[in-house]
Amino acid sequence: MTTFVMITRLSPEALRAPSAMEDFEKRAMTHIRDDLPSVHWLHSWAVLGPCDYVDVFEAPDIDTAMQVSAVFRTFGRVHSEIWPATDWSRFKELLHGLPNR
């Protein structure tokens, strides 16, 4: 399984009331659970800054991660980005495999 980090920004038009954010999350996660059972959700945070949410999940491949992004986008005015991520200890192992120059 590959780890992915997804940031999501909802447009003001998509948020008519504060409860709309929770409704968005419930609908999206129901869709993910029902239609993408191979996706394992690890963390979700609401954040301040250029995005509203940061989510971390595992998926078997990039195609499945793209489907996650598509699910979020089907709910309206949403911008999402997905980045593959590697655990820091694994990244250091990869560095040790590089030649020293």
Residue pairs with C-beta under 8 A, 6 or more apart in sequence:
1 40
1 58
1 59
1 60
2 58
2 59
2 60
2 61
2 62
2 65
2 84
3 42
3 56
3 57
3 58
3 84
3 85
3 86
3 87
4 56
4 57
4 58
4 59
4 65
4 68
4 82
4 83
4 84
4 85
5 54
5 55
5 56
5 82
5 83
5 85
6 53
6 54
6 55
6 56
6 57
6 65
6 68
6 69
6 72
6 80
6 81
6 82
6 83
7 50
7 51
7 53
7 54
7 55
7 80
7 81
8 51
8 52
8 53
8 54
8 55
8 72
8 78
8 79
8 80
9 50
9 51
9 52
9 78
9 79
9 80
10 21
10 24
10 52
10 76
10 77
10 78
11 76
11 77
11 78
11 79
13 76
13 77
14 20
14 24
14 75
14 76
14 77
14 78
15 21
21 46
21 52
24 75
24 76
25 44
25 53
27 75
28 71
28 72
28 75
29 41
31 71
31 74
32 39
32 41
32 68
32 71
35 67
35 71
36 59
36 64
36 67
36 68
36 71
38 59
38 60
38 64
39 57
39 58
39 59
39 64
39 68
40 57
40 58
40 59
41 55
41 56
41 57
42 56
42 57
42 58
43 54
43 55
43 56
44 53
44 54
44 55
44 56
45 53
45 54
45 55
46 52
46 53
47 53
47 54
56 85
57 65
57 68
59 65
59 68
62 84
65 82
65 84
66 82
68 82
69 80
69 81
69 82
72 78
72 80
73 80
86 94
